């Protein structure tokens, strides 16, 4: 039997948490709330999963889901397709007035809005 090849997948034992999952100064300056959600790798001394932003169409509207993988919560938005979709998302995330709701595993985002 041939010797098993080593895996190229990262190992949790060898990995170490980093402060930021990716760096982009221009994005951070323009969309600080979205950048923190997407890129923060550590929070209050603990490793943190990043977030995702998904754009999709439903019922003839452009929509987005901002999903925080760390807390399992999301915000759903109906967007007005102006020049800067990220600016629309940033305004909602930064305002902190939209309720974060729990995500269900494999949830169909189209059925939420």
VONULUM-447173 format. One record per residue (C-alpha): y, x, z; residue in three letters. Coordinates in pm, whole numbers, padded with zeros to 5 digits, always signed. Each point is the difference from the previous one (the first is absolute). Layout:
<pts>
YXZALA;...
</pts>
This chain:
<pts>
+00000+00000+00000UNK;+00339+00133-00097UNK;+00251+00072+00272UNK;+00250-00285+00039UNK;+00347+00082-00135UNK;+00282+00000+00252UNK;+00227-00302-00014UNK;+00352+00025-00133UNK;+00109-00287+00225UNK;+00223+00089+00293UNK;-00159-00001+00341UNK;+00159-00160+00305UNK;-00108+00297+00213UNK;+00180+00249-00223UNK;+00305-00212-00065UNK;+00304-00003+00217UNK;+00268-00263+00018UNK;+00328+00085-00168UNK;+00344-00138+00077UNK;+00060-00127-00355UNK;-00270-00096-00254UNK;+00230+00096-00289UNK;+00354+00126-00039UNK;+00268-00123-00235UNK;+00356+00051+00118UNK;+00158-00218-00271UNK;-00230-00295+00076UNK;+00053+00047+00374UNK;+00380-00004-00043UNK;+00000-00310-00221UNK;-00272-00205+00176UNK;-00035+00131+00357UNK;-00188-00300+00144UNK;-00253-00012-00285UNK;-00038+00377+00010UNK;-00082-00003+00370UNK;-00258-00277-00048UNK;-00164+00177-00293UNK;+00020+00362+00110UNK;-00003+00026+00381UNK;-00323+00180+00098UNK;+00069+00024+00375UNK;+00170-00249+00230UNK;+00057+00054+00372UNK;-00240+00295-00008UNK;-00287-00192-00160UNK;-00133+00016-00358UNK;+00113-00297-00208UNK;-00127-00150-00325UNK;+00263-00056-00266UNK;+00096-00330-00158UNK;-00034-00137-00351UNK;+00239-00193-00221UNK;-00166-00216-00263UNK;+00184-00179-00281UNK;-00166-00300-00164UNK;+00081-00320-00190UNK;-00093-00343+00131UNK;+00123-00347-00095UNK;+00235+00151-00259UNK;+00175+00219+00260UNK;+00001+00372+00069UNK;-00115+00057+00358UNK;-00076+00286+00234UNK;-00216+00062+00303UNK;+00098+00273+00245UNK;-00319+00069+00197UNK;-00004+00224+00305UNK;-00351+00145+00017UNK;+00053+00122+00356UNK;+00068-00342+00154UNK;-00180-00215-00257UNK;+00315-00205-00061UNK;+00198-00083-00312UNK;+00318-00149-00136UNK;-00007-00205-00320UNK;+00311-00035-00217UNK;+00100-00192-00310UNK;+00224+00240-00193UNK;+00293-00053-00229UNK;-00062+00253-00275UNK;+00337+00166+00003UNK;+00051+00367-00082UNK;-00152+00146+00317UNK;-00313-00167+00139UNK;-00037+00266+00270UNK;+00352-00079+00122UNK;-00101-00366+00043UNK;-00309+00101+00197UNK;+00203+00251+00206UNK;+00251-00268+00100UNK;-00276-00225+00137UNK;-00187+00279+00180UNK;+00316+00155+00148UNK;+00141-00336+00115UNK;-00299-00059+00224UNK;+00049-00377-00019UNK;-00312-00087-00203UNK;-00311-00070+00204UNK;-00290+00240-00041UNK;-00325-00196-00029UNK;-00357+00112+00046UNK;-00195+00113-00305UNK;-00356-00113-00051UNK;-00249+00240-00151UNK;-00005-00059-00376UNK;+00281-00256+00026UNK;+00122-00138-00330UNK;+00374+00066+00014UNK;+00071-00258-00272UNK;-00113-00279+00233UNK;+00248+00095+00272UNK;+00330-00085-00169UNK;
</pts>
